[in-house]
Amino acid sequence: MNQKIKDKVSTMEATLIDFRRTLHQHPEIAFEEIETTNRIAEKLEELSIPYKRMDPTGILAEINGEQDGKTILLRADIDALPVTELNDHLDYRSQVKDKMHACGHDAHTAMLMTAAAALNEIKAEIKGTVRLLFQPAEEVAEGARKMIEQGVIEGVDNVFGIHIWSELESGKVSCPPGPSFAAADMLTVRFKGKGGHAAMPHQTVDAAVMASQFVSTLQTIVSREIDPLHSAVVTIGKMEVGSRFNVIAENALLEGTIRTFDAVTRDKIEASIAQYAEHIALLYGGTVEVDYERKTEPVVNETHSAKLVQSVAAEAFGESALQEEPPTMGAEDFGYYMAEATGAFALVGSGNETKDTCWAHHHGRFNVDEAALKVGAELYAQYTLAYLDQSEF
């Protein structure tokens, strides 16, 4: 543990909280984070940390240590959600109608900025290079790929990210090796039949019947075709069929999501969905189009990196700070960076019943226990130094 880092983060706690609240009051959704990007740029200029603006939003900054070494990428997401804030009692609640930092990205941004300030102050001790990525559009699962296309991962040896987590007790840290967040895919299915009068079904091909049969049969892919030791979720969340009570539907539109942790399960589900849809359409005399879009990669903590996070957290905050959260079927586009370099993704607890910060992410009442922010900021910086100080890996 670097005591200078701990002391710097401690002295900056008020600034850290103030920056988070400023971001919270001015949320911007995916690829619209213009003012957020400007605020980040202003802070980096105050710290004399060189940076470049990404296209269309976001920032990549870099701290070059005065000793040779590897390159680590630290990432914080910066976008908000199209959610109406319900925390009317907060004096720093969102000032933008129907937009809110309902997932903690304001906290991530503020924590990484504070870590940047601390690391920049001791760059003479840094062995290598620290890249600081303030990434847009995580909520629509497009930001990470956009940043990778612009070269942020080139030459990077290790990646590290943090997510504030309301289901975890405030100040606790979780980073077990293995799966953390699932791959998230999007499914669109369009059945086409032959419409007609409800009183003359023999002259039609009912798209409603095909769609209903597909939905009711779909779960057998998970229950009968997937290894029960491999987790998977298949959900149809939207279904549009027909236009009138006495007209047999010609078209049916279904949309859903698939969540998996491994490539074999993912491939099997995608192939089986197409097969089921085609057979059902053929059975009833209709046709079908299936669009399966892979939106994010799974977040899987590399063993050495995850254990290093645990070691750093235990030394910085005490063994009691460590807690192992189970994997979630929620998604995070941080997995795209992990496909290019080793790394880890940690959860920092922000749940505190007394402060009413245990609401689910994406809820209009979501908020964070700001006492946890210094934990995240220090973890970013301490992990960075620990990784770069290794003689091998």
PLY file of the C-alpha trace (Angstrom):
ply
format ascii 1.0
element vertex 393
property float x
property float y
property float z
element edge 392
property int vertex1
property int vertex2
end_header
0.00 0.00 0.00
1.25 3.47 -0.88
0.64 5.84 2.02
0.98 8.92 -0.19
-1.95 7.69 -2.26
-4.07 7.07 0.83
-3.28 10.51 2.23
-3.95 12.29 -1.07
-7.31 10.61 -1.58
-8.27 11.41 2.00
-7.47 15.11 1.58
-9.46 15.19 -1.69
-12.62 13.55 -0.35
-14.64 16.77 -0.27
-13.55 17.64 -3.82
-14.37 14.09 -4.92
-17.91 14.33 -3.55
-18.43 17.81 -4.97
-17.40 16.69 -8.48
-19.68 13.67 -8.28
-22.60 15.88 -7.28
-21.92 18.31 -10.13
-22.02 15.42 -12.60
-25.16 14.07 -10.95
-26.97 17.37 -11.44
-26.11 17.47 -15.15
-26.64 13.97 -16.58
-26.15 13.24 -20.28
-27.08 10.00 -22.02
-25.06 7.88 -24.46
-22.93 9.78 -27.00
-24.46 13.07 -25.82
-21.97 13.57 -22.95
-20.60 16.85 -24.34
-20.67 18.93 -21.16
-19.54 15.94 -19.10
-16.55 15.58 -21.40
-15.83 19.30 -21.05
-15.94 19.06 -17.25
-13.52 16.14 -17.29
-11.19 18.03 -19.62
-11.21 21.05 -17.31
-10.24 18.90 -14.33
-7.41 17.25 -16.25
-6.11 20.64 -17.35
-6.07 21.77 -13.71
-3.95 18.71 -12.94
-1.71 19.24 -16.00
-2.48 15.71 -17.21
-2.33 15.46 -21.02
-5.43 14.10 -22.72
-7.24 13.79 -26.02
-10.91 13.95 -26.80
-12.52 10.86 -28.27
-15.13 10.79 -31.04
-17.87 11.82 -30.43
-17.46 12.08 -26.65
-15.20 10.78 -23.90
-11.57 11.39 -23.00
-8.34 9.39 -22.95
-5.65 10.80 -20.64
-2.21 9.48 -19.83
0.22 9.69 -16.95
3.73 8.67 -17.96
5.78 7.39 -15.06
9.40 8.40 -14.81
10.46 4.74 -14.89
9.99 2.25 -17.72
7.37 -0.42 -17.37
4.05 -1.77 -18.57
0.85 0.05 -19.48
-2.37 -0.20 -17.52
-5.76 1.15 -18.61
-8.17 2.43 -15.96
-11.72 2.97 -17.13
-14.73 4.88 -15.83
-18.02 5.18 -17.73
-19.59 8.64 -17.94
-23.11 8.31 -19.39
-26.43 8.60 -17.60
-29.82 6.97 -18.24
-33.19 8.18 -19.56
-34.66 7.78 -16.07
-36.67 10.30 -14.06
-35.04 10.99 -10.70
-37.33 10.46 -7.71
-34.90 11.71 -5.05
-36.64 15.06 -4.59
-35.07 15.51 -1.17
-31.53 15.78 -2.58
-30.22 19.27 -3.19
-27.99 17.83 -5.93
-30.73 15.87 -7.74
-30.79 15.85 -11.54
-31.63 19.17 -13.14
-32.37 17.57 -16.50
-35.87 16.29 -17.17
-36.14 12.52 -17.57
-32.38 11.96 -17.33
-30.48 10.69 -14.32
-27.25 9.07 -13.17
-29.19 6.04 -11.98
-26.31 3.58 -12.22
-23.41 5.34 -10.52
-21.39 6.49 -13.51
-21.08 9.93 -11.94
-19.38 8.22 -8.99
-17.08 6.22 -11.28
-15.98 9.35 -13.10
-15.29 11.26 -9.89
-13.40 8.33 -8.36
-11.16 7.93 -11.41
-10.46 11.66 -11.53
-9.40 11.57 -7.88
-7.20 8.54 -8.53
-5.64 10.43 -11.46
-4.79 13.36 -9.19
-3.18 11.05 -6.64
-1.18 9.10 -9.22
-0.05 12.24 -11.00
1.39 13.56 -7.75
3.71 10.54 -7.39
4.47 9.87 -11.06
8.20 9.79 -10.23
7.46 6.48 -8.49
5.38 5.01 -11.32
7.00 2.24 -13.35
5.26 2.50 -16.70
2.22 4.25 -18.10
-1.26 4.84 -16.72
-4.06 5.42 -19.24
-7.24 6.99 -17.92
-10.31 6.33 -20.05
-13.51 8.24 -19.41
-15.79 6.17 -21.65
-19.15 7.19 -23.13
-22.18 5.07 -23.94
-21.78 2.10 -21.63
-25.53 1.94 -21.08
-26.18 1.20 -24.74
-23.25 -1.26 -24.94
-21.54 0.70 -27.70
-18.97 2.86 -25.95
-16.23 0.30 -25.33
-16.18 -0.88 -28.93
-16.11 2.72 -30.13
-13.13 3.47 -27.90
-11.27 0.32 -28.98
-11.77 1.32 -32.62
-9.98 4.57 -31.75
-6.96 2.75 -30.34
-7.33 3.06 -26.57
-6.33 -0.57 -25.96
-3.23 -0.58 -28.17
-0.12 -1.44 -26.16
-2.11 -2.05 -22.97
-0.98 -4.91 -20.73
-3.73 -4.81 -18.09
-7.16 -3.24 -17.64
-9.00 -2.35 -14.45
-12.46 -0.98 -13.81
-14.79 -0.41 -10.87
-18.55 -0.40 -10.50
-20.36 1.07 -7.51
-22.77 -1.62 -6.26
-25.88 -0.84 -4.21
-26.46 -4.50 -3.30
-23.10 -4.64 -1.54
-22.54 -3.06 1.89
-20.95 0.36 1.63
-17.15 0.25 1.55
-16.88 -3.49 0.85
-14.88 -4.69 -2.16
-15.67 -7.73 -4.30
-13.43 -9.05 -7.06
-13.39 -12.86 -7.23
-11.65 -14.64 -10.11
-13.94 -15.86 -12.87
-17.26 -14.64 -14.30
-18.64 -11.39 -12.94
-21.06 -9.93 -15.54
-22.77 -11.87 -18.32
-22.62 -11.41 -22.06
-25.82 -9.69 -23.16
-27.36 -10.33 -26.57
-30.47 -8.88 -28.19
-33.01 -10.96 -30.07
-35.57 -9.77 -32.62
-37.97 -12.28 -34.22
-40.53 -11.44 -36.90
-43.16 -14.06 -37.77
-45.23 -13.52 -40.91
-48.43 -15.37 -41.61
-51.58 -14.54 -43.55
-54.14 -12.28 -41.94
-57.86 -12.59 -42.25
-61.24 -12.51 -40.54
-61.39 -14.09 -37.09
-64.47 -16.05 -38.18
-62.59 -17.73 -41.03
-59.34 -19.05 -39.50
-59.02 -21.77 -42.14
-58.15 -19.06 -44.69
-55.31 -17.65 -42.59
-51.90 -18.35 -41.08
-52.06 -16.97 -37.56
-48.92 -15.08 -36.56
-50.21 -14.89 -32.97
-50.22 -18.68 -32.72
-46.67 -18.91 -34.10
-45.41 -16.24 -31.71
-47.14 -17.81 -28.71
-45.80 -21.26 -29.55
-42.31 -19.81 -29.91
-42.40 -18.06 -26.52
-43.75 -21.09 -24.66
-41.24 -23.45 -26.30
-38.20 -21.18 -26.04
-37.36 -21.99 -22.42
-36.73 -25.64 -23.27
-33.49 -24.48 -24.88
-32.21 -23.63 -21.41
-33.85 -26.53 -19.59
-33.09 -29.27 -22.13
-30.21 -28.23 -24.38
-27.83 -26.36 -22.07
-25.56 -28.01 -19.50
-27.29 -27.32 -16.16
-23.91 -26.33 -14.70
-23.68 -23.48 -17.23
-25.87 -20.48 -16.42
-28.13 -18.98 -19.08
-31.16 -16.70 -19.25
-33.53 -16.30 -22.22
-36.17 -13.60 -21.86
-38.77 -12.28 -24.28
-39.57 -8.82 -23.00
-41.65 -7.40 -25.85
-44.35 -8.90 -28.06
-46.47 -7.04 -30.62
-49.14 -9.06 -32.40
-52.26 -8.07 -34.29
-54.27 -4.88 -34.61
-57.91 -5.71 -33.82
-59.94 -8.17 -31.73
-61.64 -9.79 -34.73
-58.72 -9.88 -37.17
-56.28 -12.77 -37.25
-52.76 -11.36 -37.06
-50.53 -11.46 -40.11
-47.40 -10.20 -38.32
-45.82 -10.71 -34.93
-42.77 -8.95 -33.52
-40.88 -10.29 -30.53
-37.84 -8.80 -28.78
-35.78 -10.28 -26.00
-32.40 -10.77 -24.43
-30.05 -13.68 -23.82
-27.48 -13.74 -21.00
-24.58 -16.21 -20.81
-21.08 -16.49 -19.37
-19.29 -18.74 -21.88
-18.90 -19.00 -25.65
-20.14 -22.60 -25.99
-23.45 -21.84 -24.26
-23.86 -18.61 -26.19
-23.29 -20.29 -29.56
-25.67 -23.12 -28.73
-28.50 -20.80 -27.70
-28.13 -18.63 -30.79
-28.27 -21.65 -33.10
-31.19 -23.24 -31.24
-33.27 -20.04 -31.29
-32.96 -19.87 -35.08
-33.83 -23.55 -35.38
-36.90 -23.30 -33.13
-38.22 -20.23 -34.94
-37.79 -21.78 -38.40
-39.47 -25.05 -37.40
-42.44 -23.30 -35.79
-42.94 -21.10 -38.85
-42.75 -24.15 -41.10
-45.16 -26.09 -38.89
-47.87 -23.42 -39.22
-47.19 -22.44 -42.81
-45.64 -19.02 -42.16
-42.20 -17.49 -42.45
-39.80 -15.97 -39.91
-36.82 -13.63 -39.71
-34.43 -13.89 -36.76
-31.94 -11.17 -35.87
-29.50 -12.13 -33.11
-27.16 -9.30 -32.08
-24.25 -9.82 -29.69
-24.18 -6.66 -27.58
-21.50 -7.23 -24.90
-18.82 -9.73 -23.99
-18.82 -11.41 -20.57
-16.75 -9.80 -17.83
-14.46 -12.55 -16.55
-11.85 -11.60 -13.97
-8.44 -13.01 -14.79
-7.18 -14.94 -11.78
-3.90 -13.12 -11.08
-5.45 -9.67 -11.53
-8.44 -10.49 -9.31
-6.23 -11.84 -6.54
-4.07 -8.72 -6.79
-7.19 -6.57 -6.33
-8.10 -8.60 -3.25
-4.60 -8.27 -1.84
-4.53 -4.52 -2.45
-7.99 -4.01 -0.92
-7.15 -6.07 2.14
-3.96 -4.09 2.76
-5.58 -0.71 2.10
-8.91 -1.21 3.89
-8.48 -4.33 6.03
-9.40 -7.97 5.50
-12.94 -7.25 6.66
-13.46 -5.08 3.56
-13.36 -8.12 1.29
-16.65 -9.74 0.36
-17.44 -12.04 -2.54
-20.48 -11.10 -4.57
-21.93 -13.82 -6.84
-21.89 -13.29 -10.61
-24.76 -11.27 -12.06
-26.65 -11.75 -15.29
-26.46 -7.99 -15.70
-24.18 -6.77 -18.48
-21.18 -4.43 -18.73
-19.28 -3.54 -21.89
-15.99 -3.61 -19.96
-15.72 -7.19 -21.22
-14.55 -5.87 -24.61
-11.34 -4.57 -23.00
-10.82 -7.90 -21.23
-10.95 -9.66 -24.58
-7.85 -7.65 -25.55
-5.83 -7.64 -22.30
-5.74 -9.32 -18.89
-7.52 -7.51 -16.12
-10.16 -7.29 -13.42
-13.41 -5.52 -12.68
-14.20 -4.81 -9.03
-17.43 -3.95 -7.23
-17.31 -1.34 -4.49
-20.30 -1.44 -2.19
-22.44 1.68 -1.78
-25.47 0.18 -0.05
-26.39 1.80 3.25
-29.92 1.38 4.60
-29.54 4.30 6.99
-28.70 6.59 4.06
-31.35 4.99 1.80
-28.80 3.91 -0.82
-29.85 0.29 -1.31
-32.17 0.95 -4.26
-31.55 -1.09 -7.39
-29.44 0.30 -10.19
-31.56 2.03 -12.88
-34.27 2.89 -10.32
-35.38 6.50 -9.97
-34.49 6.38 -6.27
-30.95 5.10 -6.85
-28.23 6.91 -4.97
-24.80 6.10 -3.52
-23.32 6.34 -0.06
-20.67 8.95 -0.80
-18.49 7.61 2.02
-17.67 4.73 -0.35
-16.26 7.00 -3.05
-12.85 7.35 -1.40
-12.62 3.55 -1.31
-13.11 3.34 -5.07
-10.73 6.20 -5.78
-7.98 4.70 -3.66
-8.55 1.22 -5.08
-8.07 2.55 -8.63
-4.72 4.10 -7.64
-3.39 1.41 -5.30
-4.14 -1.38 -7.78
-2.36 0.57 -10.50
0.83 0.90 -8.49
0.67 -2.72 -7.33
0.31 -3.99 -10.87
3.06 -1.81 -12.31
5.43 -2.62 -9.41
5.37 -6.35 -10.14
8.70 -7.70 -11.32
6.95 -10.16 -13.61
3.47 -10.72 -15.05
0 1
1 2
2 3
3 4
4 5
5 6
6 7
7 8
8 9
9 10
10 11
11 12
12 13
13 14
14 15
15 16
16 17
17 18
18 19
19 20
20 21
21 22
22 23
23 24
24 25
25 26
26 27
27 28
28 29
29 30
30 31
31 32
32 33
33 34
34 35
35 36
36 37
37 38
38 39
39 40
40 41
41 42
42 43
43 44
44 45
45 46
46 47
47 48
48 49
49 50
50 51
51 52
52 53
53 54
54 55
55 56
56 57
57 58
58 59
59 60
60 61
61 62
62 63
63 64
64 65
65 66
66 67
67 68
68 69
69 70
70 71
71 72
72 73
73 74
74 75
75 76
76 77
77 78
78 79
79 80
80 81
81 82
82 83
83 84
84 85
85 86
86 87
87 88
88 89
89 90
90 91
91 92
92 93
93 94
94 95
95 96
96 97
97 98
98 99
99 100
100 101
101 102
102 103
103 104
104 105
105 106
106 107
107 108
108 109
109 110
110 111
111 112
112 113
113 114
114 115
115 116
116 117
117 118
118 119
119 120
120 121
121 122
122 123
123 124
124 125
125 126
126 127
127 128
128 129
129 130
130 131
131 132
132 133
133 134
134 135
135 136
136 137
137 138
138 139
139 140
140 141
141 142
142 143
143 144
144 145
145 146
146 147
147 148
148 149
149 150
150 151
151 152
152 153
153 154
154 155
155 156
156 157
157 158
158 159
159 160
160 161
161 162
162 163
163 164
164 165
165 166
166 167
167 168
168 169
169 170
170 171
171 172
172 173
173 174
174 175
175 176
176 177
177 178
178 179
179 180
180 181
181 182
182 183
183 184
184 185
185 186
186 187
187 188
188 189
189 190
190 191
191 192
192 193
193 194
194 195
195 196
196 197
197 198
198 199
199 200
200 201
201 202
202 203
203 204
204 205
205 206
206 207
207 208
208 209
209 210
210 211
211 212
212 213
213 214
214 215
215 216
216 217
217 218
218 219
219 220
220 221
221 222
222 223
223 224
224 225
225 226
226 227
227 228
228 229
229 230
230 231
231 232
232 233
233 234
234 235
235 236
236 237
237 238
238 239
239 240
240 241
241 242
242 243
243 244
244 245
245 246
246 247
247 248
248 249
249 250
250 251
251 252
252 253
253 254
254 255
255 256
256 257
257 258
258 259
259 260
260 261
261 262
262 263
263 264
264 265
265 266
266 267
267 268
268 269
269 270
270 271
271 272
272 273
273 274
274 275
275 276
276 277
277 278
278 279
279 280
280 281
281 282
282 283
283 284
284 285
285 286
286 287
287 288
288 289
289 290
290 291
291 292
292 293
293 294
294 295
295 296
296 297
297 298
298 299
299 300
300 301
301 302
302 303
303 304
304 305
305 306
306 307
307 308
308 309
309 310
310 311
311 312
312 313
313 314
314 315
315 316
316 317
317 318
318 319
319 320
320 321
321 322
322 323
323 324
324 325
325 326
326 327
327 328
328 329
329 330
330 331
331 332
332 333
333 334
334 335
335 336
336 337
337 338
338 339
339 340
340 341
341 342
342 343
343 344
344 345
345 346
346 347
347 348
348 349
349 350
350 351
351 352
352 353
353 354
354 355
355 356
356 357
357 358
358 359
359 360
360 361
361 362
362 363
363 364
364 365
365 366
366 367
367 368
368 369
369 370
370 371
371 372
372 373
373 374
374 375
375 376
376 377
377 378
378 379
379 380
380 381
381 382
382 383
383 384
384 385
385 386
386 387
387 388
388 389
389 390
390 391
391 392
